[in-house]
Amino acid sequence: MTASGRPRSTEEPKEAAMATKSPRTPRGPRRAVAAADRTRQPTEVRRRLIVEAAVPLIGERGYASVGVRDVAAAAGVSVGTVTYHFGSVQEILSEAMVLHIERYYTALSEAAQRATSGAEALRLLVDALFTEDTDRHWRMWFDYWNAGEQGTDEAFARGQGERYEAWHRQIRALAERAVADEEFSAAGTGAGTDLDGFTVRFAALADGLALQRLRQAPPLSTEDARRHLNRFVETELGLRATGP
């Protein structure tokens, strides 16, 4: 009842009702970041970030022990983002290994190119192949090849072949340079050397020494691995020895 005795209206005027409520700002769908502030990374950039994150995982855990969730966590993205950009974990790991291998052998090539002679370039290559830090690379290299033996992915196998062909070309180019510089001794075969055969044997010996070094059966130090490979180069190409 009002003071005049009339019954109170059950509906207050709209103005009064609105005055009693806290003002609200109309809102649209909830967004984590305002549309104007969001930047969508290009597909190739996002793929590269994911692949970059996978490289150290392979080095730490081994090729077979890395899964999609591990890669997603390392890259700071969701599992869905990873599976959107890659069809399988093998595709990620394959690209990661290619990235690592290309970086590794590019660094070797650049170091060798700075050498003043072909013979020095080969010695620098041998030194760089066997250090305490390269054990990680060799583990990744052998994991990569083992994965190819277990899978049926033709693109993966083709990529492996391309990596090895590039490595052979690099070895052969350095050997050609050493022979062209005529840095061989009178007892060596020099220009008559079978450079294709030399390349195959150099790569095979490097792989074998690296595997023995990792297994340590029998024990093999980095210094001895270098010595064996340098001795092979000197014998095959007739290069003048500069060390003990």
C-alpha positions in Angstrom: 0.0 0.0 0.0 1.1 3.5 -0.7 0.8 6.4 1.8 -2.5 7.5 0.1 -3.9 4.0 0.6 -3.7 2.9 -3.0 -2.2 -0.6 -3.7 1.5 -0.5 -4.8 2.0 -1.4 -8.5 3.7 -4.7 -9.0 5.7 -3.2 -11.9 8.1 -0.3 -11.3 8.7 2.2 -14.0 11.4 1.1 -16.4 13.5 4.1 -15.5 13.5 3.1 -11.8 14.2 -0.5 -12.5 17.2 0.4 -14.7 18.5 2.7 -12.0 18.7 0.0 -9.5 20.8 -2.3 -11.7 24.6 -2.0 -12.3 25.3 -0.8 -15.8 26.7 -3.4 -18.1 28.7 -3.1 -21.3 27.4 -5.3 -24.1 29.9 -8.0 -24.8 30.4 -10.3 -27.8 31.9 -13.8 -27.9 34.8 -14.3 -25.4 38.2 -14.1 -27.0 41.6 -14.8 -25.4 43.2 -11.9 -27.4 41.4 -9.1 -29.2 41.1 -9.7 -32.9 43.1 -6.6 -33.7 46.0 -7.8 -31.6 46.2 -11.3 -32.9 48.8 -12.2 -35.5 48.4 -15.5 -37.3 51.8 -17.0 -38.1 52.3 -18.3 -41.7 52.1 -22.1 -42.0 55.8 -22.3 -42.9 56.8 -20.3 -39.9 54.7 -22.5 -37.5 56.1 -25.7 -39.1 59.6 -24.4 -38.7 59.1 -23.7 -35.0 57.7 -27.2 -34.4 60.6 -28.8 -36.3 63.2 -26.6 -34.4 61.7 -27.8 -31.1 62.0 -31.4 -32.2 65.8 -31.3 -32.9 67.1 -31.2 -29.3 64.5 -33.8 -28.3 65.9 -36.3 -30.7 69.4 -35.5 -29.4 68.4 -36.0 -25.8 66.0 -39.0 -26.1 66.7 -40.7 -29.4 64.5 -40.8 -32.5 62.2 -43.6 -31.4 61.5 -42.0 -28.0 59.9 -38.8 -29.2 56.2 -38.5 -29.5 53.7 -35.8 -30.7 53.0 -34.6 -27.2 56.7 -34.2 -26.5 57.1 -32.1 -29.6 54.0 -30.0 -28.8 55.2 -29.3 -25.3 58.7 -28.3 -26.4 57.3 -26.0 -29.1 54.7 -24.4 -26.7 51.7 -25.3 -28.9 48.8 -27.7 -28.6 48.8 -31.3 -29.9 46.1 -30.2 -32.3 48.4 -27.6 -33.8 51.1 -30.1 -34.4 48.8 -32.6 -36.0 47.3 -29.9 -38.2 50.7 -29.1 -39.7 52.1 -32.7 -39.8 50.6 -35.9 -40.9 52.7 -38.1 -38.5 55.4 -37.9 -35.9 57.8 -39.5 -38.4 57.2 -36.5 -40.7 58.2 -34.1 -37.9 61.3 -36.1 -36.9 62.4 -36.5 -40.5 62.3 -32.8 -41.1 64.1 -32.2 -37.8 66.8 -34.6 -38.8 67.2 -33.0 -42.2 67.5 -29.6 -40.6 70.1 -30.8 -38.1 72.1 -32.7 -40.8 72.1 -29.7 -43.2 73.3 -27.4 -40.4 76.0 -29.8 -39.3 77.5 -30.4 -42.7 77.1 -26.8 -43.8 79.3 -25.8 -40.9 81.8 -28.4 -41.8 81.9 -27.2 -45.4 82.3 -23.6 -44.4 85.2 -24.4 -42.2 86.9 -26.4 -44.9 86.4 -23.7 -47.5 88.3 -21.3 -45.3 91.4 -23.5 -45.4 94.3 -22.4 -47.5 94.7 -25.7 -49.3 92.9 -28.9 -50.1 95.0 -30.9 -47.8 94.3 -28.6 -44.9 90.6 -28.6 -45.7 90.5 -32.4 -45.4 92.4 -32.4 -42.1 90.0 -29.7 -40.8 87.1 -31.9 -41.9 88.5 -34.9 -40.1 89.1 -32.9 -36.9 85.5 -31.6 -37.0 84.0 -35.0 -37.5 85.5 -36.3 -34.2 85.2 -34.1 -31.1 83.6 -34.6 -27.7 80.6 -32.6 -29.0 80.0 -34.6 -32.2 79.0 -37.7 -30.3 75.5 -36.3 -30.1 75.4 -35.8 -33.9 76.6 -39.3 -34.6 73.9 -40.7 -32.3 71.2 -38.7 -34.2 72.7 -39.8 -37.6 72.5 -43.5 -36.7 69.0 -43.1 -35.3 68.0 -41.4 -38.5 69.3 -44.3 -40.6 67.8 -46.9 -38.3 64.4 -45.3 -38.6 64.6 -45.6 -42.4 65.2 -49.3 -42.1 62.1 -49.8 -40.0 59.7 -47.6 -42.0 58.1 -47.9 -45.4 57.8 -44.2 -46.2 59.3 -43.7 -49.7 59.7 -39.9 -49.2 61.6 -40.6 -46.0 64.0 -43.1 -47.7 64.5 -40.7 -50.6 65.4 -37.9 -48.2 68.0 -40.2 -46.6 69.5 -41.0 -49.9 69.8 -37.3 -50.8 71.5 -36.5 -47.5 74.1 -39.1 -48.2 74.7 -38.1 -51.8 75.3 -34.5 -50.6 77.8 -35.8 -48.1 79.6 -37.8 -50.7 79.8 -34.7 -53.0 81.3 -32.7 -50.2 84.0 -35.3 -49.6 84.8 -35.7 -53.2 85.1 -31.9 -53.8 87.7 -31.6 -51.0 89.7 -34.5 -52.4 89.6 -33.0 -55.9 90.9 -29.7 -54.4 93.8 -31.5 -52.7 94.8 -33.3 -55.8 94.5 -30.2 -57.9 96.8 -28.4 -55.5 99.4 -31.2 -56.0 99.9 -31.6 -52.3 100.7 -35.3 -52.6 104.1 -36.9 -51.9 106.2 -38.8 -54.5 105.1 -42.1 -52.9 101.4 -41.2 -53.3 99.1 -41.9 -56.2 98.1 -38.2 -56.4 96.2 -37.3 -59.6 95.8 -41.0 -60.4 93.6 -41.6 -57.4 90.2 -43.1 -57.9 88.3 -40.2 -56.3 84.9 -41.9 -56.4 86.4 -44.9 -54.6 88.2 -42.7 -52.2 84.9 -41.0 -51.4 83.0 -44.2 -50.7 85.8 -45.5 -48.5 86.2 -42.3 -46.6 82.5 -42.1 -45.7 82.4 -45.8 -44.8 85.5 -45.4 -42.5 84.1 -42.3 -40.9 80.8 -44.0 -40.1 82.6 -47.1 -38.8 84.9 -45.1 -36.5 81.9 -43.1 -35.3 80.0 -46.2 -34.4 82.9 -47.7 -32.6 83.4 -44.5 -30.7 79.8 -44.5 -29.6 79.8 -48.2 -28.6 83.3 -48.0 -27.1 83.8 -51.7 -28.1 86.7 -51.7 -28.4 87.4 -48.3 -26.8 88.2 -45.5 -29.2 89.2 -41.9 -28.3 88.5 -38.9 -30.5 92.2 -38.5 -31.1 92.6 -42.1 -32.3 89.6 -41.8 -34.5 91.1 -38.7 -36.2 94.5 -40.4 -36.5 93.0 -43.4 -38.3 91.0 -41.3 -40.7 93.9 -38.9 -41.4 96.2 -41.9 -42.0 93.7 -43.2 -44.5 93.6 -39.8 -46.4 97.4 -39.6 -46.5 97.7 -43.2 -47.8 95.0 -42.9 -50.4 95.8 -39.4 -51.7 99.5 -39.4 -50.9 99.1 -36.2 -48.9 102.1 -35.1 -47.0 101.6 -35.8 -43.3 101.8 -32.8 -41.1 101.2 -34.4 -37.7 102.6 -37.3 -35.7 
